Amino acid sequence: MLDALHEAGRDVPTDVAVIGFDNWEVLAAGARPPLSSVDINLEQLGRVAAKRLFAAIDGSLSSGTEVLPCRVVPRGSTTPLG
């Protein structure tokens, strides 16, 4: 998206703000401008999923929704760097 906007002559973030999802650091920080992103804490998500899977295999079934924290990581694609 950042490349397409640049090729179209649009300035990020002045004309268009862009935000990504999953906060893959290599991609987000290496983008030009650096990509703001929602960090869903994939490591914690994976740990919780594995615990639930192992518990289910052991016969301890559960249901429902589990809410895990996430955060927005602001970078240059949504706010001018100063």
C-alpha positions in Angstrom: 0.0 0.0 0.0 2.8 2.4 0.9 4.5 1.8 -2.5 1.2 2.3 -4.4 0.4 5.5 -2.6 4.0 6.8 -3.2 3.6 5.9 -6.9 0.3 7.8 -7.0 2.0 10.9 -5.7 0.3 10.7 -2.3 2.2 11.5 0.9 1.9 9.2 3.9 0.9 10.3 6.5 0.0 13.9 5.3 -2.5 12.8 2.6 -3.3 9.3 3.8 -2.6 7.5 7.1 -1.8 3.8 6.9 -1.8 1.2 9.7 -0.9 -2.5 9.5 -1.8 -5.5 11.6 0.4 -7.9 13.6 3.4 -5.6 14.1 5.9 -7.8 12.3 8.9 -5.7 13.4 11.1 -6.4 10.3 8.4 -5.3 7.9 6.9 -2.5 10.0 10.1 -0.7 11.0 11.7 -1.3 7.6 8.9 0.3 5.6 9.2 3.9 4.3 7.7 5.6 6.2 7.8 3.1 9.1 4.4 1.4 9.4 2.2 2.0 12.4 0.7 -1.3 13.4 -1.7 -3.2 15.7 0.4 -5.5 17.9 -1.8 -8.5 18.9 1.1 -10.1 20.9 1.3 -13.3 18.8 3.7 -15.0 21.3 1.1 -14.7 24.1 -1.7 -15.8 21.7 0.3 -18.9 20.7 1.0 -19.8 24.3 -2.6 -19.5 25.3 -3.7 -21.5 22.3 -1.2 -24.3 23.1 -2.3 -24.4 26.7 -5.9 -24.7 25.7 -5.0 -27.4 23.1 -3.0 -29.5 25.6 -5.8 -29.1 28.2 -8.4 -30.3 25.7 -6.2 -33.3 24.8 -6.0 -34.1 28.5 -9.8 -34.0 28.7 -10.3 -30.6 30.2 -12.6 -29.0 27.7 -13.5 -25.3 27.9 -15.6 -23.0 25.8 -16.0 -19.3 25.4 -14.0 -16.3 24.4 -10.6 -15.4 25.7 -9.7 -11.7 25.5 -6.0 -10.9 25.2 -4.4 -7.5 25.3 -3.2 -5.7 22.2 -1.8 -2.3 21.5 -1.3 0.2 18.7 2.4 0.9 17.8 2.5 4.4 16.3 5.1 5.0 13.6 5.6 7.4 10.7 2.8 6.1 8.6 0.1 7.7 10.9 2.0 10.6 12.5 4.7 12.9 11.1 8.1 12.0 12.6 9.6 15.0 14.3 
